[in-house]
Amino acid sequence: MEQGLKILLVCITNKNYGDTIIADCTEYLLHKALGRADSTCKILRYSITGLDLWQIGYADAVVFAGGGLIKYEHEEFCERLSEIVEEAEKCGVPVFLNAVGVEGYDENNERCQRLKRALNSETVKAVTIRDDHALFKNEYAVRKGLRVKPVFDTAVWADKVYRISPSESDVIGLNVARGDIFADYGAVGIDEEYMLNFWKELTDKLTERGLKWKIFTNGFDSDEKFAVKLCEMLGCEKLPQVGSARQLVKYLSGFKAVVAVRMHACITSCALGLPCVGLVWNDKLRMWGEKIGTPERYIEPEELTADKVLLMLDRAMFEGGKSAGAIAKLAAPYELKRFLRKECRPRGVKYEGKAADKIMEVGLGGIQHKYKALNNLSEMKRRLDKGCTVFEADVRLTCDNKAVCINGWSEKNLKMLGAEYNENSRLGIPSKDFLTAKYDGKYKTCSFEDVAKEFAVRGNARLMIDIGIPPKEQHEALLREIAGILKATGLGKKRTMIRFQREKDIKFWKTLECDCTIVYFLKDSTDPAERDEYRNKAFAVCKKYGIDTISMVAQTYTNETAELLKSKKLKPVILSCDKVGDAVEMIERGAYLVGSNFYSARYIKDLTS
């Protein structure tokens, strides 16, 4: 196996954690395929919706992790897949599509035909199909020499990847999805009202038989909304919204059997050896049932009644769970390994600059490229241990005047913390409630003092503090708290920066005599006169208070702005730069630091080195 490969793993990233299970399992199989070369190779996750094609030029191979990608009627995956393949073709990078699902074909549909052209590109070396292999082979695969093989969805490896085994349980897991999902895929008469009544009837019958049950989702917000509505109607509680693929697998492992709408609740249940009954809203569930050898356990829309599901559930629990089979599962990893051995070589492409050294980890590193500005201390420590050195912390006051790390008391943030939003929420919640809460029930909150103490013992790390625009009732108290903590922990000017958006905050901060680098925020506008006004004001403030560092969002940092800042001897800090390509462009333009919501310094270093 070639050493030193950089593999861009294209993943579907959303709150349906079934797609994350696919990505985790495919990465696991890639590591197995790489074998002894593994320590020198990098597998970098790229979101299929990321629109950051710049990255492809620095990869040695592109692997699509899997999922329902060969489709053109729903979502935009066909457009994104085509763009990625077209860019890979320009750059001479080989492409492998792993365990993809196929949904329909239309000779007269332009989206479908563009997808077909991309799939038959010379740069696509092989495609493995999880469902509807015949349709792909007969309609899509027209290029001679394109390797096409049927495989199982890689989520069948979930038990090995997460090392989670089912526990002894007497609870039936009920996996629900949004109420209109059946109707959206053509099932006549099965609307949200029908599904609410269906689940009520099923839970009533389970309860009558003395069976326990729990309602959960794969994590989609629209699924959660339906689950909340259903549980209010039933007078029960659902399981908390999942925040990771591992948590979804853990939920499934805690059931005796599962009735599921989402496909990867079905597949992961099978991987764990659990009896499962699937509700067919899309052909892919039917095909999965056929592939696993239990088509009767997958209920068609015209048969979707509580009695039918209960009958199949009894049968499934009597017969037991069905697995993919040890031999059949090996096709997917074999094809991945064949692609890596036959088609992939290090291309030697690297970026000559040191982009990673200028990347600031926003929100103390965020979580999993999904939760930007989450401000999680554990994630920050993990990034520090990996060599990242510049972090941003969003600091606000609680209603009892404790400085904590959160990027505002918005309704969304409070919902993630499990707190209610009301007219007093703009001043925060009590510190005790905040510091004992967890984002999405999983990720720990932290105080600013906790962060400062951690930085105090990390001599090479720098911190930027973002206070936003504090409410007038908290303006002075917040700055006093921050200054007091910085002085107590000994973090000086070389280690800390604080970003202000108002002159009055700077003026008051100066009275506190805290040795900290001040960064001023440059507002922007599409109106030229207003833009000039903002610039002139910012430059006047910087001159008045001796500030040499100025921040702005990525859109503001044009070539013109860069030249102007250079002439003023101001160091630009660029925020909200959410593509690696854009981040590198900002750095080449002269940025002092770049804050990205989605990519870490380590990721950029691994990609470009």
Sequence and secondary structure as in RCSB ss.txt:
>XXXX:A:sequence
MEQGLKILLVCITNKNYGDTIIADCTEYLLHKALGRADSTCKILRYSITGLDLWQIGYADAVVFAGGGLIKYEHE
EFCERLSEIVEEAEKCGVPVFLNAVGVEGYDENNERCQRLKRALNSETVKAVTIRDDHALFKNEYAVRKGLRVKP
VFDTAVWADKVYRISPSESDVIGLNVARGDIFADYGAVGIDEEYMLNFWKELTDKLTERGLKWKIFTNGFDSDEK
FAVKLCEMLGCEKLPQVGSARQLVKYLSGFKAVVAVRMHACITSCALGLPCVGLVWNDKLRMWGEKIGTPERYIE
PEELTADKVLLMLDRAMFEGGKSAGAIAKLAAPYELKRFLRKECRPRGVKYEGKAADKIMEVGLGGIQHKYKALN
NLSEMKRRLDKGCTVFEADVRLTCDNKAVCINGWSEKNLKMLGAEYNENSRLGIPSKDFLTAKYDGKYKTCSFED
VAKEFAVRGNARLMIDIGIPPKEQHEALLREIAGILKATGLGKKRTMIRFQREKDIKFWKTLECDCTIVYFLKDS
TDPAERDEYRNKAFAVCKKYGIDTISMVAQTYTNETAELLKSKKLKPVILSCDKVGDAVEMIERGAYLVGSNFYS
ARYIKDLTS
>XXXX:A:secstr
  SS EEEEEE  SS HHHHHHHHHHHHHHHHHHGGGGGG EEEEEETT   GGGGGG SEEEE  EEEEESSSS
SHHHHHHHHHHHHHHHT  EEEEEEEEE   TT HHHHHHHHHHTSTTEEEEEEEE HHHIIIII  STT EEEE
   GGGGHHHHHT       EEEEE   TTHHHHTT TT  HHHHHHHHHHHHHHHHHTT EEEEE SS HHHHH
HHHHHHHHHT        SHHHHHHHHHT SEEEESSHHHHHHHHHTT  EEEE SSHHHHHHHHHHT GGGEE 
GGG  HHHHHHHHHHHHHH      HHHHTHHHHHHHHHHHHH        SS GGGGEEEGGGG BTTTBTT  
 HHHHHHHHHTT  EEEEEEEE TTS EEE S   HHHHHHHT    TTGGG   HHHHHH EETTTEE  BHHH
HHHHHHT TT EEEEE  S  TTTHHHHHHHHHHHHHHHT  TTTEEEEESSHHHHHHHHHTT   EEEEE    
SSHHHHHHHHHHHHHHHHHHT  EEEEEGGG  HHHHHHHHHTT EEEEE   SHHHHHHHHHHT SEEEESS  
HHHHHHHH 
